[in-house]
């Protein structure tokens, strides 16, 4: 059975529709459950969940409140409350296609040796895509992920997006739970908890696949396209990487700094390329992105902010 885990914090605008999109999937309701983890919501999330339970009584829907603030706490609560052997994490501000659950169910039944999988993440803007958006900043801001229309193993150094990822429950018995020092907490944008899990899985030789038919549409409000959000998010990426790598060891942090130097060189080349082809805004945004990430990586005080 699949356990679909939705961790949510003050997203009452979106929560009913993501639940509805799951309930309208082709997989029979007896083959999955929905586990919602309310991470101290102060809006109308609970009333929206009650509306869903009333409208779709055939779906097994269970809701829990996780009082420890933080996405990793909520993710871990979802693991402990789930009854399925396949755990599917779905973002609370998204929609899924009708074949979404059936795709995951079929894949894990047919591939007993594969530990995890993920599918495309396609942004749906509530306004318009800004002129400065490029392939790289789109992945950063929207979680965009698309590796084509063929099922395949994820390339080296790539992994499923955290908002559209499925794991065998046994994975967490082997690698441990999500690191509660990482992951978003309230309005904080610190992340990297999924990357931490997939790095541990890779170390143990576990494999994860890309499934093109498990599609998640990520809803992007106008505020996520603002300069303030961009700066806070990109700085938090660097901060997250500093925390994650130093938790493993100083050598891991040094390797990450070396990698950052290489990324700077690539960003400069891309900036020049965008400028020469008449898209200077895209190029400059990449430099801003790199600057903020590097700042987060280097500032020691970021660990206690």
N, C-alpha and C positions, 0 to 999 in steps of 0.2 A: 504493500500500500504506500501511496505517496502522502507525505505530510507537507502541505504548502505553508511556509512560515512567512508571515508579514509582520515586520517590526515597524511600529509607527509612533510618531511624535508630532502632534498638532497638524495633521493633514486631513481634517474633516472635509475639506473641499474635494478631495480625491478618493477617500477610502472606500466609499460605497461603490464607485464605478470599477475600481480594481477588483473588489470582491465579486461584483456582478460579472465582470469579464471572465473570471475563473469559473463561476457557477454555470456560465453559458458555454463552457468547453464541451467537447465531444466525449471526454472520458466519463463513464458512468459515475454518479456520486458515491456509490458504495466502494469505489476504488481509491478514494482520496479523502483527506480531511483538510480543513483550513484552521491553522493555529495563529491567532492574532495576538501579538504582544504589545500592549499599550504601555509605552515608556513614560508614564506620568503626564498624559495629555491633559491640557486644561481647556480644550475647545469642545466641540460637539461630537468627537469621535465615538464615544459610547452610544449616543443616540443613533448615529449613522450605522453602527454595527447592529444595533437592535432592529433597525429598519431592514437591514439585509437579512438577518435571521428570520424575520417575519415573512419577507418576500420569497425566500428560498429555503423552505423548511426541509427539503430533501437533502440538503448539503450538511454534512457534519461540520459544524462551526463552533470553535471553542476560543474564548477570549480570556486573557490573563493580564494583570497589571504587574509590571516589573518596576519596583520602586527604586532600585539602583539605577541612577541616570547614566545612560550611555548605550550606544548601539550594540557594542559587544556584549554588554550585560543582557540586552534584549535578545540578541542572537542566541546566546547561551541558554536563556530561559526557554526559547523556542525549541532548542534541542532537547532539553529535559522534559518538556511537556508533550513532545510529539510521540505518536504511536506507530508511525510508519518506518519502513526500513530505507526509504529514499526521502531525503529532506530537500525541498525546493524553496529557495529564498526568492521572494518577489518584492520589489520595491513598492512602497505605499503610494507613490505618485506616478503610477504607470497603468497600462492596459496590456493584455496579452491576446494573442490570436486564438482562434477556436481549437486549433490542434495542439496547443501548447502542452497541456498535461499528458495527452496521449503520446506525444512525441517522446517525452521523458520516460513515461511508463514503458513504452515499447523498447526504447534504447537500453535501459538498465536490465530488462528481462532478457534481451538478446545478447548482451555483452556483460557477462558475469565477472569479467576480469578488469573492467573499467570502474574507477572509483568516483569520478565526478564528470560533470558536463556543464555546458553553458551554451546559450544561443545569442542571436543578434540582439543588440540594443539600438533601437531607432528613435531619434528625438522627434517629438511633435511639439513645435513651438506654439505658444499661446499668442505670440506676436509674429515678428518676422526674424529670420536669421540675420544677424548683424554683418556688415561688410567686412569686419575684421576676422570673422570665423574662418578657420582653415581646417584641414584634416586633423591636425594635431590638437588645436584648441577645442575642436568639436568633441574629441574623445575626452578631453579634460573637463569641459563644462557639462556636457550632456551624458557622458558615459558611453558615447557612440562606439559600437563594436559591430563590424561586419566583415566576415572572412570569406564571403562568397556563398554560393548556393550548394556546395558539396559538403557532406559530413566528413570530418577529418580530425585527426589529433591536433590539439593546439600546438602552434610552433614553439620552439624554445624561447623562454623568457616572456611568453604570453600566457594568459589564463582567463577564465571566465570573469565577466563583470560581476561585482558583488550583488547587484540587484536582479540578476538573472542567472543563478547558479544552482546546480543540484549536486548533492553528495550522497553517497551511501552513508547511513548512520554510523557504520563501523569506522569511518574515517576519523571521527572525533575521539573514538576510543584509542586510536593509534597515534594521532598527532596532538591530542589535547584540544581544549576549547579555544574560542576566540580570545585574544589578549585584551583584557579589559582596560589596559593602559592606552590602547589604540581604539580607533573608531570614534564616531561623532558623539558628542555629549551636549544635549540641548542645542544651542546655536553654534557650538564649536564645530569647525570643519576638519578637525584631525581625522585621518583615515588610516589606511594601510592594513587593517585587520584581515581583509581577505587575502591580500598579497602575502601576509605572514603565514596564513594557513596553506596557501598553494606552494610557497617556498618549502615548508615542512613536508608537504606531500611529495614534492619533486625530490627532495633529499632521500626519501624512503622509496623512491622508484615508482610512485603511483602515477597513473596516467589519467588525463582528462581530455574530453572530446568536445568539439564544436558541432552543434546541431542546428542547421540552418532553419529548420521548421519550428523551433521553439523561440518565437519572436516576442520580444517585450518592447512596447512603445513607451518611451520615457517622456512625460509631460514637462515642458520647460517654461516656467513663468518668466515674465519680463524681468523680475528682480535678479534672476540668475544670469542675466546678460549685462548687469551693471558693472561699472569699474570697481566699485567697492567689493562686490562679491568676487569678482575675478581676482583681485589682489589678495583678499583673505583666503580664498581657496588655494591659490598657487603657493602662498606662503605656508599654508597648512600642509601642503604636500611635502615641502622640504622639512618642516617640523616633524611630520609623521615618519619620514624616512630616517631622520636623525634618531628618533626614539626607537624605531624598529631595529635599525642596524646596531646601535650601541647596546641594545638588549641582548643581541647575539654575541657581540664582541667588538673590540676596537678595530680588528683587522677587517671586519665586515663594513664598518663605517668608513675606513680608509678606501676600501674598494669602491664604495658608493661615491666618495669624493672624486676618485679618478674617473668614474663613469660620468660624473657631472661635468668634468672638463671636456670629455668627448662630446657630451650633449651640447655644450656651449659652442663647440666648433661646428656641429651640425646645424644648430639654430642660426648661427651667423650666415652660413651658406644658404640656408633656406630663406632667411630674411633678404639677402641680396637677390636671390632668385625671384621672390615675390615682388620685390621693388622693380626689378628689371622688366617684369611682365605686367606692370601696371597695377599691382596690388600692394602698395606700401603699408597699408593698415594691417594686413595679414602678417607681413614681415615684422613690423614693429611690435605687434602683440606677442609674437613668439619670443622676442627679446625681453619683454616685460615678464612673460611667463618664466623664462629661465632665471631672470634676476631675482624674482620673488622666491622661487624654489631654492636657489643658492643661499639666499638670506636666511631662510628657514633652516637649511642644513647646517649653517655655520653658527647661528646665534645660540649660545648655551642657555640663555635665559628663557628660550622658547620652551624648554622642558617644563617650566613651572608656570607658564602663562595660562 
